[in-house]
């Protein structure tokens, strides 16, 4: 892949995976080798973005609670600007671009701006972190349903998103991304939906990385146990009886 001989280059929205650099896809790695510009997030490991050629321009646009290196609007504009310079732009996003990664917003902006783009899926943390914690999200003896939910609502949305009354007690396994900030509220709403307070739950910090730490408790006490363990964002919360399998299947953490 080379820069277009015309004015416009191309943007690749690449899922960098959940943290372990070995979990980036083969296609994602191959595309990185042709990068002229790499725009990367906070949770993308250095081992991954350093796969790009040494001549590539690296632009950090990481976000963390209450502090964004660049606003989403600025990120959108960077992608368009660099592509209009005729460059191959790799937008490296943690996990998968289209799973709570705002990749859909960026792709839409590129489309509306007339910029060619391609989506390269990645392994999302909602699947990978539980796997590294020894928690299968489905198991035919336990559950055949799983829901992926964000723990953060979009700005300006004060109503319940999602409708916990319809989800909390009818989905076998619930996986909540970005669960730390609103953990107490999330647990309360799931309990209000009718889910038993004795339901097993796990909070997984920085899943698939050397810093991974998993805390297991029943739903009623998970928030308290997370606090006592001193966990910080990012956290994936898993709720459901499959969490019980962690005791037998944990393989990654000492």
Secondary structure by P-SEA (a helix, b strand, c coil): cccccccbbbbbbccccccccccccaaaaaaaaaccbbbbcccccccccccccccbbbbbbccccccccccaaaaaaaaaaaaaaccccccccccccccccaaaaaaaaaaaacccbbbbbcccaaaaaaaaacccccccccccbbbbbbccccccccccccccccccccccbbbbcccccaaaaaaaaaaaaccccccbbbbbcccccccbbbbbbccccaaaaaaaacccccbbbbbccccccccccccccc
